[in-house]
Amino acid sequence: MAYTPATYATPDEAAFPCVVKRLDLSASVGVEIATSRSHLAEILQSGLFSGHPFLLQALAPGILEYATFCICDGGRILWNSTFVSTMSGPAMIKNEDNGKDRRIVTTPAEVLRQFEAVLAPLNYRGPCVIDYKIADDGRVQIFEINPRLGGTLLLKSNAGLLRQALGHILATAR
């Protein structure tokens, strides 16, 4: 898909560096960057990964990582709020320790159009959080979509945004 980094079906197909993600964890636990085939083998043999399902995905480089919280109806975005985190390098996985330089930014209309191109064919309805970077050509590189509200939006300092999101959910309830 044009809006996601490449995924690799097997370790033999992977290009490096690549992201290794366990499929059953959250909050960046079980997400690593493999720098070579031997490093990937080491990661997959570790206690955290051994015997668990995983995904291999091309690394989306860049120091700015975005999280857009959305309320959708039929794949249309009715409400959104975007946070951006500045990372200390282009090949880092954001987590609770290194994503502290987080601020609210306006979501560009072109980014919202790209999200709707993904969500509309699914007829997506409800809340979601889209984690992504923006490539040099302006295309989003979505590496995760969670069908819930969470994370930053649940901080006390963002209670007003959470109220807005919940208000849109209630307003579109059928």
trRosetta pair geometry for C-beta under 8 A, 3 or more apart (Angstrom, degrees):
i j d omega theta_ij theta_ji phi_ij phi_ji
1 4 4.7 51 71 21 105 107
1 118 7.4 73 172 -109 143 100
2 139 6.6 -98 155 -157 92 139
3 114 5.6 149 -109 175 133 108
3 117 7.0 143 -31 83 144 115
3 118 5.8 -98 64 -62 149 121
3 139 6.4 -138 -108 177 64 98
3 140 5.3 20 -155 78 98 90
3 141 7.0 -168 179 -106 51 28
3 142 5.2 30 140 7 97 108
4 7 7.4 -9 132 -30 121 98
4 57 7.9 -81 166 -149 98 118
4 141 6.7 91 -142 -161 24 58
4 142 5.2 -52 -91 65 76 83
4 143 7.0 125 -147 -87 81 45
5 19 7.7 80 87 22 153 120
5 57 5.1 88 89 170 117 96
5 58 3.9 -144 172 66 109 92
5 59 7.0 -174 -152 63 157 8
5 60 4.9 -124 -62 -57 127 93
5 141 5.3 52 -52 -172 83 110
5 143 6.1 11 13 -90 113 94
6 15 7.6 41 80 29 137 117
6 57 7.1 157 88 -159 47 57
6 58 4.2 62 49 -18 86 126
7 55 6.4 -51 -143 -175 117 98
7 56 6.4 119 -166 83 67 62
7 57 5.1 -31 -102 -101 73 71
7 58 7.5 -106 -68 -4 31 78
8 11 7.4 87 124 -96 128 20
8 13 4.2 177 -160 95 101 103
8 14 4.3 164 85 -82 174 66
8 15 7.4 177 -70 7 134 66
8 18 6.7 -20 6 -150 134 157
8 56 4.1 -47 58 99 101 121
8 57 7.4 -158 10 -77 80 24
8 58 7.7 111 -30 -50 98 71
9 13 5.6 53 45 24 75 152
9 56 7.9 -62 21 49 9 114
10 13 5.1 97 57 4 75 100
10 14 7.6 -117 102 -24 46 85
10 56 7.8 -10 111 24 8 145
11 14 5.5 -36 -155 2 42 122
11 37 6.9 106 162 -144 102 81
11 40 5.5 160 -144 130 113 137
11 41 7.1 93 -178 -72 156 71
11 44 7.1 -69 -77 -30 140 156
11 56 6.7 165 -90 -68 53 156
13 56 7.8 138 76 91 93 142
14 18 4.8 -98 -168 4 112 162
14 34 7.3 16 151 82 151 134
14 37 7.4 150 72 -98 110 74
14 40 6.4 128 75 -94 158 166
14 56 5.1 -85 -92 171 116 143
15 18 6.3 121 74 -60 52 112
15 58 6.5 11 63 -108 106 95
16 34 6.3 -89 -121 111 102 84
16 35 5.9 80 -180 175 121 29
16 36 5.4 66 -160 -94 172 33
16 37 7.1 -110 -42 -41 137 58
16 39 7.8 107 -135 50 139 117
16 40 7.5 -124 -92 -37 115 118
17 33 5.3 15 176 178 125 103
17 34 6.4 164 -155 82 71 48
17 35 5.1 -27 -101 -109 98 53
17 59 4.8 19 98 -16 95 146
17 91 5.9 59 68 -147 160 135
18 33 7.4 164 83 -154 28 62
18 34 5.4 -13 61 57 80 99
18 40 7.2 18 59 -90 110 125
18 56 5.5 24 147 -173 137 91
18 57 6.4 158 -173 76 90 35
18 58 5.9 -63 -120 -109 85 34
18 59 5.9 -141 -115 -30 28 85
19 31 6.5 -8 -172 -168 103 90
19 32 7.4 154 -155 81 56 39
19 33 5.9 -37 -98 -100 61 64
19 34 7.7 168 -102 14 11 80
19 56 7.3 151 78 -157 54 44
19 57 4.6 -23 62 66 104 92
19 58 7.4 15 14 94 91 15
19 59 5.5 129 -35 -88 89 68
19 93 7.2 124 -129 -87 110 112
19 143 7.2 29 59 -155 164 138
20 31 7.2 164 83 -151 55 42
20 32 4.9 -13 57 62 103 90
20 33 7.6 172 14 -97 81 14
20 34 5.3 68 -25 -25 117 112
20 40 6.5 153 -64 -136 135 84
20 43 5.4 123 58 125 163 147
20 44 7.1 -123 -156 -66 148 82
20 49 7.1 -8 147 -110 128 145
20 54 5.8 1 -175 176 84 134
20 55 7.6 158 -156 78 41 49
20 56 6.0 -13 -102 -102 66 70
21 30 6.6 76 -163 125 50 87
21 31 5.0 3 -107 -107 79 82
21 54 6.1 153 80 -161 43 77
21 55 4.6 -14 61 55 101 97
21 56 8.0 -175 22 -76 76 26
21 57 6.7 13 1 7 116 116
22 25 4.7 50 85 11 120 110
22 29 7.8 -39 47 115 125 70
22 30 3.3 -50 24 168 120 136
22 31 7.4 -108 21 -60 74 55
22 48 7.2 -113 -44 153 139 88
22 49 6.3 -144 -74 -110 104 73
22 52 5.2 -1 -135 128 110 134
22 53 7.2 102 -157 83 64 56
22 54 5.4 -50 -97 -100 46 83
23 52 7.5 -172 33 158 80 93
23 53 4.6 -30 26 101 128 104
23 54 6.4 -157 -21 -101 86 26
23 55 6.1 100 -73 -23 93 98
24 30 7.7 -10 64 85 62 173
24 52 6.6 -116 30 -165 117 115
24 53 6.9 92 -21 54 102 95
25 29 4.5 -108 165 90 130 94
25 30 3.8 113 42 21 148 135
25 31 7.8 -146 86 -30 118 79
26 29 6.6 24 69 36 35 98
27 95 7.1 72 157 -147 72 82
27 96 6.6 1 -178 -33 108 110
27 151 7.9 164 -104 -96 80 95
28 31 5.0 -82 -157 37 60 127
28 93 5.6 146 -152 146 115 110
28 94 6.5 -136 -81 93 144 54
28 95 3.8 -135 85 -99 154 89
28 96 7.4 -165 39 -11 125 71
30 48 5.9 -167 -102 166 77 111
30 49 7.1 137 -145 -82 89 77
30 52 7.7 -77 -144 112 134 152
30 54 7.9 -140 170 -111 106 97
31 93 5.0 169 117 -159 113 151
31 95 8.0 177 60 -74 116 105
32 43 5.1 -165 86 -138 152 137
32 93 7.3 -91 -107 -16 20 152
33 59 6.3 46 -133 -96 107 127
33 91 5.9 113 -156 168 165 98
33 92 7.8 -87 -24 -112 143 22
33 93 6.4 -166 -35 -33 98 105
34 39 4.9 160 -159 105 75 101
34 40 3.8 52 -164 -81 152 79
34 43 5.6 -107 -87 6 104 145
35 39 4.8 42 48 34 76 165
36 39 4.5 97 49 7 76 103
36 40 6.9 -134 95 -6 41 86
37 40 5.6 -52 -150 33 31 114
37 41 6.6 33 151 -20 63 103
38 41 5.6 -48 -149 33 35 114
38 42 6.5 40 150 -21 64 103
39 42 5.5 -51 -151 34 35 116
39 43 6.5 37 150 -20 66 103
40 43 5.7 -52 -149 34 33 112
40 44 6.3 26 156 -14 66 109
40 56 7.8 28 -145 -116 132 123
41 44 5.9 -59 -144 41 29 108
41 45 6.2 22 158 -14 64 112
42 45 6.1 -65 -147 41 26 106
42 46 6.8 44 150 -44 61 96
43 46 5.7 -42 -159 3 33 118
43 49 5.8 57 148 4 71 157
44 49 5.0 -103 -131 121 37 136
44 50 6.9 100 156 -82 53 58
44 54 7.1 -127 -113 26 93 158
45 49 7.3 16 22 76 16 107
45 50 5.8 34 -159 -81 32 107
46 49 5.2 65 60 25 86 96
46 50 6.4 -159 78 -25 32 94
47 50 6.1 -40 -115 23 25 114
48 52 7.8 -64 145 24 48 143
49 52 5.7 -119 -160 48 41 108
49 54 6.1 11 -151 -62 104 141
57 143 6.3 123 138 -139 155 101
59 91 6.0 10 178 -128 148 90
60 132 7.5 -65 128 -163 167 56
60 133 4.4 166 137 38 121 126
60 135 7.5 -95 -155 -72 97 85
60 141 3.9 163 -126 119 137 143
60 143 5.9 -135 5 -49 132 123
61 90 4.2 27 -172 163 94 113
61 91 6.1 -31 -116 -72 88 73
61 133 7.5 -163 84 127 25 165
62 65 7.3 142 96 -66 99 64
62 87 8.0 99 112 37 56 120
62 90 5.5 45 -37 -140 9 88
62 133 4.4 145 52 -168 137 135
62 134 7.2 155 -153 54 170 55
62 135 7.8 -128 -50 -97 137 39
63 86 5.8 20 146 -160 99 70
63 87 4.9 -145 -156 58 62 82
63 88 7.5 -148 -140 64 106 4
63 89 6.7 -122 -101 154 93 7
63 90 5.5 -64 -54 -82 71 62
64 84 5.5 -13 -166 -170 100 115
64 85 7.4 148 -154 74 49 45
64 86 6.1 -24 -97 -102 66 63
64 87 7.5 -150 -67 12 18 86
64 133 6.6 128 87 -138 70 85
64 134 7.1 -18 89 30 118 95
65 84 7.0 147 75 -157 40 62
65 85 5.0 -20 63 60 94 96
65 87 6.0 59 -8 -32 111 115
65 94 4.9 -146 83 -38 160 136
65 99 7.2 -70 69 -121 128 112
65 131 7.1 3 176 -170 100 89
65 132 7.7 164 -160 86 63 28
65 133 5.8 -49 -108 -81 60 88
66 82 5.9 -14 -165 -167 108 109
66 83 7.1 152 -154 82 57 48
66 84 5.1 -27 -97 -100 74 77
66 85 7.9 -173 -79 19 28 71
66 105 7.8 -77 -120 51 106 125
66 130 8.0 2 113 104 97 83
66 131 7.2 163 89 -152 56 44
66 132 5.3 -24 66 69 102 76
66 133 6.8 148 15 -96 89 34
66 134 7.1 48 -4 -27 134 94
67 82 7.0 159 82 -151 44 60
67 83 5.0 -8 59 58 95 96
67 84 8.0 180 21 -82 65 33
67 85 7.7 36 -3 -9 102 104
67 129 5.8 -2 -174 -176 98 104
67 130 7.2 160 -153 78 48 46
67 131 5.3 -12 -101 -99 80 72
67 151 6.8 -73 168 97 160 150
67 152 6.4 129 84 19 142 131
68 80 5.5 -2 -179 -168 103 117
68 81 7.3 164 -154 81 59 35
68 82 4.4 -22 -100 -97 81 89
68 83 8.0 -176 -79 23 39 59
68 107 5.7 72 -121 -102 126 135
68 111 7.4 166 -57 139 156 124
68 115 7.0 -94 86 -79 146 152
68 129 7.2 161 80 -155 43 53
68 130 4.8 -11 57 56 95 99
68 132 7.5 -15 6 26 103 111
69 80 6.5 155 80 -153 54 59
69 81 5.0 -8 54 57 104 86
69 82 7.6 -168 19 -78 67 39
69 83 7.9 42 -11 -2 99 97
69 127 7.3 -15 -173 -165 85 99
69 128 7.8 174 -152 92 46 41
69 129 5.3 -19 -100 -103 66 81
69 149 6.1 54 -153 -127 118 86
69 152 7.8 -135 -42 72 126 98
69 153 5.0 85 -87 -62 162 140
69 161 7.5 93 68 154 145 121
69 165 6.4 -49 141 -95 122 141
70 77 5.0 -72 -151 -132 121 103
70 78 7.9 113 -179 41 80 62
70 79 6.9 150 -156 83 49 58
70 80 4.8 -12 -100 -99 74 91
70 115 7.0 175 -66 158 158 150
70 127 6.9 152 86 -154 54 51
70 128 5.2 -11 60 61 101 82
70 129 7.5 170 18 -88 76 31
70 130 6.7 28 -4 -5 120 106
71 77 7.4 103 68 -160 47 61
71 78 5.1 -56 97 63 93 102
71 79 4.3 21 37 48 110 101
71 80 7.6 -149 21 -66 65 53
71 126 7.3 -76 -147 167 64 24
71 127 5.6 -29 -99 -94 67 67
71 165 5.6 165 -47 -152 119 73
71 168 4.1 126 90 106 164 132
71 169 5.8 -123 -135 -62 129 72
71 172 7.3 158 157 18 115 139
72 75 6.3 2 179 -121 124 12
72 76 6.3 152 -156 73 76 40
72 77 5.6 -42 -97 -97 82 50
72 78 6.5 162 -111 4 24 87
72 119 5.7 -105 -142 171 157 147
72 124 5.0 16 109 109 147 97
72 125 6.0 -133 103 -116 85 28
72 126 6.5 -10 56 50 85 35
72 127 7.7 152 16 -98 79 17
72 128 6.5 1 0 13 122 110
73 76 5.7 -25 67 58 70 94
73 78 5.6 43 6 -37 102 126
73 125 5.4 38 -126 -124 47 86
73 172 5.1 -130 -77 -161 134 148
74 120 7.2 22 142 -131 68 68
74 123 5.5 -36 -141 -153 55 71
74 124 7.6 54 145 59 7 45
74 125 6.4 32 -41 -76 40 95
75 116 5.9 98 152 -156 87 73
75 119 4.1 160 -144 121 74 82
75 120 3.2 131 144 -98 149 43
75 121 7.0 107 -107 11 152 31
75 122 6.2 138 -88 59 106 72
75 123 5.6 -70 -31 -112 104 24
75 124 5.0 92 -88 33 60 80
76 116 6.2 23 -114 -127 44 119
76 119 7.8 -160 -30 103 17 121
76 120 7.1 54 -56 -93 57 92
77 80 5.4 6 173 -44 127 117
77 112 5.4 -116 47 -158 147 104
77 115 6.2 46 -48 97 134 128
77 116 6.0 -107 -9 -71 96 98
77 119 7.3 98 -55 54 84 156
78 168 5.4 161 109 -169 121 128
78 172 6.6 -172 -10 -51 173 143
79 164 6.4 -174 -170 143 143 100
79 165 6.2 -177 109 -108 136 58
79 168 4.3 -131 -4 -54 141 166
80 107 5.3 -29 114 14 133 155
80 112 6.7 -156 9 -104 159 111
81 104 6.6 -41 -177 -139 96 110
81 107 7.8 -161 -140 -25 12 116
81 153 7.1 120 74 -100 128 107
81 161 5.0 26 -65 -155 175 128
81 164 7.5 104 -43 78 128 133
81 165 7.4 -85 7 -62 120 108
82 104 6.9 116 81 -157 55 62
82 105 5.3 -52 98 68 107 79
82 106 7.2 51 45 156 118 9
82 107 4.3 131 -21 -69 135 93
83 102 5.2 13 176 -176 118 103
83 103 6.8 159 -152 80 72 23
83 104 5.8 -46 -97 -93 67 53
83 105 7.4 121 -129 16 20 80
83 152 5.2 -40 -2 110 167 167
84 102 7.1 168 82 -147 35 57
84 103 6.1 -22 58 61 82 75
84 105 5.0 19 -5 0 118 130
85 94 5.5 99 81 -125 150 136
85 99 4.2 -22 -151 -156 158 87
85 100 7.7 97 -141 40 109 19
85 101 6.0 113 -157 77 67 68
85 102 4.7 -25 -89 -92 85 79
86 101 4.6 -49 48 103 93 130
87 90 7.4 132 86 -89 121 21
87 92 4.4 -177 -177 60 135 130
87 94 6.4 -108 -83 -79 114 85
87 98 6.6 45 -133 143 81 113
87 99 7.4 -28 -87 -98 81 68
88 92 6.5 80 51 -40 74 159
88 98 6.9 -90 3 -164 106 115
89 92 5.2 112 65 -32 85 111
92 98 6.4 -106 167 126 134 151
94 98 6.4 -136 -136 85 50 94
94 99 4.0 61 -165 -76 100 125
94 131 8.0 -150 50 -157 129 125
95 98 5.8 57 49 29 78 90
95 99 6.3 171 58 -7 25 107
96 99 6.8 -51 -106 40 17 102
97 100 7.7 -43 167 -34 26 103
99 102 6.0 45 152 -61 83 110
102 152 6.4 -140 162 -116 152 137
107 111 5.5 -117 -178 77 86 126
107 112 5.7 93 132 -54 119 98
108 111 4.6 95 65 1 86 103
108 112 7.3 -155 97 -3 47 84
109 112 5.6 -55 -151 38 37 112
109 113 6.4 42 150 -23 68 103
110 113 5.5 -48 -148 32 34 115
110 114 6.7 36 151 -20 63 102
110 138 6.4 -23 129 169 145 119
111 114 5.7 -53 -153 34 34 112
111 115 6.6 36 149 -19 65 102
111 134 7.2 -65 -97 -95 115 119
111 140 5.8 96 -140 -61 83 121
112 115 5.6 -50 -150 34 36 113
112 116 6.4 34 153 -18 66 105
113 116 5.7 -55 -147 38 31 110
113 117 6.6 41 149 -27 63 101
114 117 5.5 -46 -153 25 34 117
114 118 7.2 28 150 -12 61 101
114 139 6.8 151 -122 -148 149 61
114 140 4.9 153 114 13 148 116
115 118 5.9 -62 -162 37 37 107
115 119 5.9 16 152 -7 74 116
115 130 6.0 -122 -120 -28 119 172
115 140 7.2 25 -60 28 73 165
115 142 7.9 119 -105 -77 74 135
116 119 5.6 -61 -129 50 36 102
116 120 5.2 45 170 -35 74 108
117 120 6.6 -30 -118 23 18 112
118 121 7.5 -75 -176 31 25 99
118 122 7.5 3 145 -1 60 117
118 142 6.8 7 -68 7 169 163
118 145 7.7 -169 132 -61 138 153
119 122 5.7 -73 -160 45 42 110
119 124 4.1 -76 -165 30 93 132
119 128 7.6 -170 -106 36 127 155
120 123 7.2 28 -175 -75 38 40
120 124 7.6 -70 -64 19 20 90
124 128 6.9 -15 168 -25 137 142
125 172 7.9 -152 -162 136 99 131
126 147 6.6 44 95 -171 125 91
126 169 7.2 39 -142 -123 60 102
127 147 7.2 109 86 178 66 49
127 148 5.9 30 96 -159 113 20
127 149 4.6 -53 167 -43 152 88
127 165 6.6 57 -110 176 119 118
127 169 6.6 -29 -48 -82 101 122
128 145 5.6 1 -180 -177 125 94
128 146 6.3 158 -158 80 68 48
128 147 5.3 -33 -101 -111 89 44
128 148 7.3 48 -112 20 42 28
129 144 7.9 -2 104 115 88 96
129 145 7.2 165 80 -154 48 48
129 146 4.6 -2 51 53 98 102
129 148 6.9 -31 0 75 103 59
129 149 6.8 118 -48 -121 105 38
129 150 6.4 -87 -19 44 148 84
129 151 6.7 101 -138 26 166 125
129 153 7.7 -144 -91 -3 120 127
130 140 8.0 13 150 171 128 147
130 142 5.9 -53 -169 -129 102 111
130 144 7.5 163 -154 91 41 57
130 145 5.2 -8 -104 -106 73 83
131 142 7.2 107 76 -156 51 64
131 143 5.8 -57 101 65 97 83
131 144 4.2 13 45 57 116 100
131 145 7.6 -153 21 -72 72 39
131 146 7.8 49 -13 -7 103 98
132 140 4.7 4 171 -173 149 103
132 141 5.7 152 -162 73 86 49
132 142 4.5 -41 -91 -96 113 53
132 143 6.4 153 -101 10 51 73
133 140 7.6 146 78 -158 35 59
133 141 4.9 -14 61 56 83 109
133 143 7.6 29 3 -10 88 113
134 138 6.6 -16 -178 -145 106 32
134 139 7.3 157 -157 80 63 31
134 140 5.9 -42 -102 -101 68 56
134 141 7.2 180 -95 11 17 84
135 138 7.0 -37 74 33 76 20
135 139 4.8 -3 41 61 119 83
135 140 7.6 -174 4 -104 85 5
135 141 5.6 96 -44 -36 96 111
142 145 6.4 11 176 -48 126 97
146 150 6.7 -56 118 31 146 123
149 153 5.3 -82 -177 86 100 144
149 154 7.1 131 134 -55 93 93
149 162 7.1 122 159 -129 145 86
149 165 5.9 117 -103 138 147 152
150 153 6.7 78 69 48 13 101
150 154 5.9 -20 -153 -17 40 125
151 154 6.5 129 65 20 20 99
152 155 5.9 -34 -165 -2 45 115
152 158 6.3 75 149 -11 72 161
153 158 5.4 -120 -144 121 38 140
153 161 5.9 -111 -139 106 86 116
153 162 5.4 129 165 -82 90 87
153 165 6.7 21 -171 -6 139 156
154 158 7.3 23 30 70 11 114
154 162 6.6 86 -98 -91 43 138
155 158 4.9 72 65 17 86 102
156 159 5.8 -7 -165 -40 45 110
158 161 4.6 -38 -179 38 89 117
158 162 6.0 97 122 -25 84 94
159 162 5.4 -54 -147 37 36 114
159 163 6.4 42 153 -23 67 101
160 163 5.7 -49 -151 32 32 113
160 164 6.7 35 149 -19 62 102
161 164 5.5 -50 -152 33 36 114
161 165 6.4 37 151 -19 67 103
162 165 5.6 -52 -148 36 34 112
162 166 6.2 31 155 -15 66 107
163 166 5.9 -57 -144 41 29 109
163 167 6.2 37 153 -26 63 107
164 167 5.6 -55 -151 33 28 116
164 168 6.7 26 154 -17 63 103
165 168 6.0 -57 -156 34 31 108
165 169 6.6 33 148 -19 65 104
166 169 5.4 -50 -149 34 38 115
166 170 6.3 35 153 -16 68 104
167 170 5.8 -56 -148 39 30 109
167 171 6.1 31 154 -22 65 109
168 171 5.5 -51 -139 36 32 113
168 172 6.4 13 164 -4 65 109
169 172 6.5 -73 -151 45 24 95
169 173 6.8 48 149 -55 62 90
170 173 5.6 -27 -152 -12 37 118
